[in-house]
Amino acid sequence: MTLGHLDFTPPGPGAWFTDGLHSLRPATAISGVSRSGVQSGMRISNSRYGSLFDGMLMASLHRFTYGQMRFLIGRPPGADPVAKARFDAEVAANPELQERFARAADAVESKRWRRDTAFWDEVSRPWLMGRTLELTDEVPASMSDQALVAHLDEILQQSIAANQHHHILNMVHGAPRTVFIVCTGDWTGLTAMDLEPLLVGSSPISAGDEPELRALTTAIHSDGAASDLVAGSDDPAARLDALVNREGSVGEAARLYVRVVGYRIIEGWEPMNPHILEQPQLILDKVAHSLGATYPALDEDVRASVRDKVPDAHRNEFDEILKDARDCHRIRDERDIYCNMPVGGLLRRAVIEAGRRLAKQGRIDDAEFLTEASRNEIERLLLRGEGPLSSELQDRYEYRQTYTIRDIPPVIGEPDQVPVTPDWLPPASRLLARGGGLASMFEAEADKKLTGQCASPGVYEGVARLVRRASELDRVAQGDVLVTESTNPAFNIVLPRLGAIVTAFGGLLSHAAIVAREFGLPAVVGCKDATMLIEDGARVRVDADKGEITIL
């Protein structure tokens, strides 16, 4: 079933795209509150680093999110010489363009990402997580209705700030990676895929190696009974509860770990999707894996082989830019782990609590239906007994569960901007533009064959486990091939079980690609029809070297 009967007229000039990495299904009303933070964060990031990218326009059509990337200046019309002359004239007349070029030069020369990474570690991340944990420690079930609405507003404000910081960090990890890939590629002739292995091991959090988890596994190693709780077969919620309430160092470490990770959303970036505490077995599986885990590290032979290809005159510079790329690489996933993901789970927790109260009063038939209400509708229902009927909320809920972006046009409208040729830009701006600086939110789609892009090399045969929703993650068994639309950092909990990864959306910088390289898993991304043509339980061969999936 498709939504072809609906009108998908472009919301404005230009081409508008859907995005399977961030919003596969129709968005909930309450998720749109954080959109202002996304847009302002992008503008701040790109302005500070001198990018000509001017942020993302976002619009909702029948609750599906469409986006459009905008640039301060596009390529003027005409043949190259004419267009270049017009571009130069416009730059000369536009002080903002000149200022952007100056900022790019300063960012590259001063290695701005070093200062920004230190600021993230010392100021931004502690503040964001500190405030999020304050909200985590509050107990919605004990609040009055008025206090619960106020609590919801506080979380929404934190969601705006978290999403803004997420995108402020875009260039902090993107710029040093671009400098490393582009410069090393120029010196050696190697491709981005050849050079990505040099970033392996530089982002512990991408592999699920978190300090709170290390502390917990250290404590469990000295407590045999705690190990039995982790590996047991009884009710997972009861086992996790026993672990958290255990006396001594195990209980203390378990409480901290669950406090930090428990409310991260599992699927996508939609805050009304389930959070990790709703599937306690996933937490126990991650702890069990970590008890004997070894985490990826840079293969020094690979680094040396690449360095040997670098001309002698550039080897010191190679060492420096590789270090910068590795030092900042972790921020790509830390943006999710410490910014928007835990706030999303808190938002869901508050809405579900309001839903429980309304269901108890008979105002709605299921607490889950309230995830489709707007903030104002929740207040009206909870405090004044006014607002949409349960049947209306149920219709919205079923619409979101039924349809995906596969049921709508992936692109609407016609392009009205063409990016400027990088060669026309000053040296620093040209360098950042060649690597994109900021990876596009809208990854190129693959063709309709069972082929995609090699994200991590290798060949693997195994059982395909088709995961369409977060509630299905517990079906993933050891050695399975994960077949899904896209992943986010919450999927790290099941990654230790996998033999290979196949995603319908994504590119070399998608989460699935990065974690596959961290874990050494063969991975093919951007295989558009994988989730439609590969049946759950089918045996498949993933030949990531060729970007091919064969159903056996």
N, C-alpha and C positions, 0 to 999 in steps of 0.2 A: 504494500500500500504506500502511495506517495501523497504529497501535498500539492500536486499539480493544479488542483482547483483553486488554490489561494493565489493572491496577487503578490508577486515578489518584484514590484517596481523598485528600482534603485532609490535609496533614501536621499541621494544627492548626486552631483556630477562625479564622474570617474568610475573606476572599477572597484567593486566591493567583493570581499572574499570571506568564505567560511573558514573555520579553523578547527581541524580535528584533534589538535594537540591540547587545546585548552577548553573547548566547549563543544563536545560531541552532541549533546542533547539540548533541547530548549532550556533556556535559562529560567531560574526562579526569579520572582519579582524582587526578593530581598538581596539577591546576589548583585543586582545592578548598582547597589549603593556604593560599592567600592570602585566603580568605574572611573570616578574622578581621580582617585589615587593612581590608577594605572596610567591615565593620560598625562597627569602632571609629572609623575615619576619619569616617564619616557622623555618628556621635554627637558626636564632638569638634567638627566643623564647626558643626552646628546648635545645640549647647549654647552655643558661644562667641558666636553671633550671635542667641541668644534665640529660635530657631525652636521651634515646638511639635512639629515633626517629630522623632521619636525613633529614627530609623534604619530599617534594613531587616532583616526576618527573611528568611532564605534557607534553602531546603530542596531536596533532590534527590530526584526521583521517576523511577526508571528512567533515571537519569543526566541528566535534564533539570532545569534550574534553575528553580525557582519562587520568587517573591519576594512579600513583603507589606510595604507601608509602614505604619509604626506611628506614632501620635501620643501625646504625653503625656496629652492629654485630647481626647475626641471630643465631638460635639454630644450633650448629654443628650436623653433622649426627651421627648416632649410638644410641644404647640403652642409657637410662638415665645416668647411671654411667659413661659410656664412653664419652657421649656428655658433661656432666658436667665437667669432667676432662679437656676436650679439651677447653671448655669455660674458665675455670679458667686459663689455660695456656695462652690463647690468651689475657686475661685481664692483666695478669702479664707482657706480652711483649708489650702491647699497652698503651703508656702514655695518649693518648686521652681518652680512656675508663676509665682509673683511674681518670683523671681530671673530666670527666662527673660525676662519682660517688661522687667525692668530692664536686662538685657544687650542686648536689642534696641534699647532707647532709647539706650544708650551707644554701640552700634555705629553707629547712624544719625547721632547727634550728633557723635561723634568721627571719623567716616569710618574705622572700623577697617580697612577694606579697604586703605587706603593703607599702614598699618603692616604689614599682612600681606603685601602685594605686595612691599614693600621687604625683608621678612624672607625671602620666597621667593627673591628675586633674590640676596640677599647671603649667605644661610645654607642654606636647605633645598635649593634646586636645586643649588648647587655640591657640597653633601655627597652628595646622592643620585647625581648624575652621576659624581662623583669615585669613589664606591664601585663604581658599575656599571662604570665604565671600568677600574678595577682588576681586576674579575672578567673583563672582556672581554679584557684582556691576558694572562690565564692561558691555557695551552694544554692542554685536556683530553686530547688525543691523546698527550701526553707523560707523563701521570700514571699512577701505579699504580692498580689497581682500588680500593684503600682510599682513596687520595687523590682519586679521581674521585667516590666517594660523599661524602667530606667537602666537596668542591667543590660538589656538588649541594646539600648542606645549606646552604652559605653563600649560594647563589643563592636558595634557598627563603626564607631569612631576609630577604634583600634584597627579594624579591617581596612579602613581608608588609609591610615598611616602605614600599615604593613604592606599593602599593595603598592603604595608610593615608594617605599624604601626598596621593595623588590625590584622595581624598574629603575630606580636611581642607580642600582648596582649593575645594570646591563653592561655598561661600558667598562666597569671596573674589572670584570673578568674577560669581557670580549676584546678590549683593546690590546692587552698584552698577548693574548692568544693570537690575534691577527698579526701583530708585529713578528711574533715567533714564526708562524706558519709562512707568511709572505716572504720575510727576509731569508729564512732558511731555504725555502723553496727556490728563491732566486739564486742563492749561492750553490745549491746542490742539484736542482732539477727535480727534487722529490715533491710528491703531491701531499695534500693535506692528510690523505689516508695513510701515507707512508710515515707521516710525522706524528699523528695522533698517539701512537704507542708511547711516545716520550712523555706524555702527560699521565700515563697510568700510575696509580699510587699516590698522586698528588692531591686527591680529594677523598680522604678517608670516609667522609660522611656519605659519599656516593656509593660506597661499598657497604654502608651500614655500620661502620666502625665509629661509634660515638662514645665520648668519655663516660657518660652515665651508664652505658651498657657494659663498658669495660669494668667499671667499678662493681657492677652487679655480678658479672661472671667471676671476677676475682673472689668475691664474697661466697658465691655458691660453691666454688672449688673446695672450700674448707668446710662445707656443710653437706654431707651426703644425703640427708633427708630432704634438703632443698632441691637437690638434683633430681630426686624421685618425683617431687612436685612438678618440675618442669617437664619431665619425660613421661609422666603418668598418662593413663587413659580415662580417668574420671572426667566429670564435667569441667571444661576448661575455665569457665568463669569461677567456679569454686576453687580450682587449683591456683589461679592467678590471685584470687582474694586471699588464699592462705599464704601465698608467697609474700604479698604486700603486707600482711599483718603478722608476719613471722618476727620473732624477737631478734635483736642483735643486728649485726651488720648486713645480713641478707635482707631483712625487712626494710631497713633504712635505705639501702641502695635500690630495692625494688620500688619503694614508694617514690623515690626521686625519678627513676626511669619512667615509671608509668605517668607521673605528673608531667614530664617533659614530652613524651611521645603519644600519650593516650588519646588526645583530641586532634591529632592530625587526620585530615580527611584522606580516605583511601583511594578514591577514584576521581581523577581529573581535578579541576580547580573549582568545581561547584560546591559551595559551602553546605548545601543541603544534602549532599551525598553522605553516606555513613562514615563515621570516624573509627579509628583503630580499636578503641575500647569496646565497640560493638561486636568485634570478632576477636575475643581474647586468645583464641588458639593461635592467631597470627603472632601475637606478642610472645607467647610461650615457644613457638617454633623458632622465632628469631633468637631468643635467649638460648635455646637448645643448640642451635647452630653455632652461636658465638662461644659456647663453652669449649669448642675445639677448633675454632676458626683460625685460619691464617689469612691475612689480608694482602691484597696486591701491592707490589712494589715495582719501582722502575727497574727494568732489565738493563744493567749497566753495559752489557755487550751491545744491545740495540743502540743505546746512547752513543757509545764509542764508535759504532759503525757509521752512524750519521755524522758525528763530529769529524771523522776521518775524511768525509766527502767535502767538508767546508774548507775553503781556501785558508791558508795559514793566517792571512791578514785579517780574517773575520772570526777566528776561533774564540778569542776572548769575548767578542761581542755575542757570539753564539751562546757561550756559557751564561752570559748575563741575561739574554732575552729568554733562554730556556728556563732559567731560575725564576724570572718574573712570571712567565706563563704558568709554571707549576705552582708558585706561591699563591697566585690569584685564582687558579682553576676551581678550587673548592667553593668559591663564592657562588658559582652558578647554581649549585644545588642548595647551598646554605640559604640562599634567598627564599626558597620554598620552605625548607625545614624550620627556619627561625622567623620567617615573616608571615606569609599568608596561610600556610596549611594549618597550624595549630589554632589560629583565630577562627578559621572556617568551622572546625569541630566545635568550638565554644558557641558559635552562632547557632549551629544545629542543636546543641544541647539545650540552649535557652528556648528555642522555638518548639522543640519537642516537649519540653516541660509545660509550656503554655498550651500545647496541643493536648497533653494528657488532662489538663484541667478542663478544657473545653469539651473533651470527649466524656469525661466524668459527669459534666453538667448536661450532656446530651445535645450540645450545640453542634458538634461534628461527630462523624461516625468513626474516625480513626485519627489518632494523633499525627500520623504521617501526613495527612492531608493539609495540615497547617503549614508545611514546608512550602506550599504554593501561595501563601498569603504575603502581601506586602507588609512592611513595618506598620503602616497606618491601619491596615485591616486587622492586624494582630491586636493593636491597642484598642480598636473599636470593639472587636469581639470580646476581648478579655475584660475591659473596664466598663463598657456600656451595653454589652449584649447586642451590638449592631454589627452589620457587615455581611459578607457573602455567606450563602447557605452552604452546608456541607456538600450538597450535590455539585455545586459550582466548583468548590475546591477539589472535589474528587475528579471532576472532568479535567481540570488543569493537571492534576497529578497523573492521570492516565495518559493524557496527551504527552507529558514529558517522558513517561515510561515507554511509550509506543514509538515515538518518532526520533530519528537522528538526522544529522546533516546529510546523510545519504538520500534522504527523502526530499531534499530541496535543491535548488540550483547552487552549485558550488561557487559560481562567479556570476555577478549581475552587473550590468553597466559596461561602459567602454573606458579604457584608460585615458586619462587626460594629462598625465605626467609621465615622462620618460626620464629615468635617472641620468644625471650628468655623467659623461664619460670620465672615468677616473684620471685619465691622462691629461685632462684639462685643468686639474686641481694642483695647488701647490704641493710640495713633496710630502709633508706630514699628512695633509688631508687625503692625498692620493694613496698613501700607505694604508690608512684606516679604511678608506673606501674599497680598496682591492679585496680586503677580507670581509667586507660588509660591516665591520665594527660591531654592529648589533645584528645577530642572526635574525632573519625574518621570522615573525610569528607565524607567517603563512608559508609553510613549506611546499615546495613543488610536488605535485602529485605524480605518481608512477602511472604507467599505462595499465591496461586491463589484463595483462598476462600475470601469471604468478611469478612475477619478478619485481625486484625492488633495488634498493641501494645497499651495498655492503657496508655495514656499520662496524663490524668486527669480524675478522676472517675466521675460517674454519669450516669443517663439514661435520654434520651430526644427524643421526637418525634416531627418531623417538616418537612417542605418542604425543599428538597435538592436544593441548588443553586449551579450548576456546573459552576465554574469559571476557564476557560482555559487561559484567557488573562487579562491583567490589564484593558483593555477597558471595561470588563464586570463587574467590581466591583460595578458599580453604580446600577446594577440589584439586589444587595443583599438587602433584605427587613428585617424589624424587625422580629426576631424569626427564621430566616432561618438557615439551617444547611449548613455551607460552605463545599463544596466538591471541592478539588483542588489538584494539584500535590504537592505543598509545599508553604510555606509562607515565607515572610521576614518582617522586621520591618515596611515597608511601609504599610503593611496590617493592622497595628494598627488602621488606620482611620476607618475601617469598623467593627472592632471587637466588639464595643458596640452594634451592631445590632444582633449579632449571638446568636443562642441557643446551637450550638454544632459545632465541627470542625472534619472533616475527611480529612486526607491527604494521598496521595499515597506513599510519601517518607518521611523519617525522623525517629527519635528515641526519647528517653527521653530528649535529650539535643537539639532537633531541636527547631527552633523559635516557631512553632505552639504549641509544647508541653509546652513550658515555658509560653507563653501568655495565653494558656488555663487554666493553674493552677492559673495564676494571676487573671483572670476574673472568675474563678470557673466554667468554661465551660466543659462539658463532651467532651473528645477528644480521637480519635483513630488515630494513625499515622502508617505509614508503611503499609497501606492497599493497596497493589500494584495495584489492578484492580478497585479501587473505581471509578476513573474518566472514566473508560470504561464501567462499568456495571450499575452505578447509573445514571439515566437520569435526566436532569434538570427538576425540578418541581415535581419529584416523592416524595411521602411521605415516610420517613424513620424513623426507630428507631435506635438510637445510644446507644448501651449498652456498654459504655466505661469500666465498671467494668469487663466485659468479653472480651472486645476487639472485639465486633461483631457489624456489621451493617446489619439490616434487611430492605429489601425493602417492604413496606406495600402496 
